[in-house]
Amino acid sequence: MDKISPLTAKPDLREVQKQFERWRRTRPKRATIPDTLWEKAVGLCQTHPVNKIARSLRLNHANLKNRVQQEACVMLPADALPQFIEIGQVSAGTPGCVVEMENTDGCRMKMYFNSKADLDLMKLATAFWSVGK
């Protein structure tokens, strides 16, 4: 049977709880949580709900959630961007177009333009999809 290297093994919740408790006992007053501990907490959120990890490790839920979201936001390579964008008519009597976009997190953007708008839709799409990255 193959052994898992301690460096590549993902720590379990109890192990990370012990590390947080050890850090809390030995930390200087008002010290910030080390990045290594934050990384372990974020890593646990891949297999457990954020709420459970925040409660178990006694972390601020909003801070942990933000770190999890930042970790999930990865810049898309240029070839991963859509090469086709559909432009629809606003209504039969109104000249113009509607631009609707949705990112992988489910965030949506809908913009209405008149027919005289000078748009570079790929720049608009790239800007939208790179927000928060």
HELIX and SHEET records of a PDB file:
HELIX    1   1 LEU A   13  THR A   26  1                                  14    
HELIX    2   2 ASP A   35  LEU A   44  1                                  10    
HELIX    3   3 VAL A   50  LEU A   57  1                                   8    
HELIX    4   4 HIS A   61  ALA A   72  1                                  12    
HELIX    5   5 ALA A   78  ALA A   80  5                                   3    
HELIX    6   6 LEU A  121  SER A  130  1                                  10    
SHEET    1   A 2 CYS A  97  GLU A 102  0                                        
SHEET    2   A 2 ARG A 108  PHE A 113 -1                                        
END                                                                             
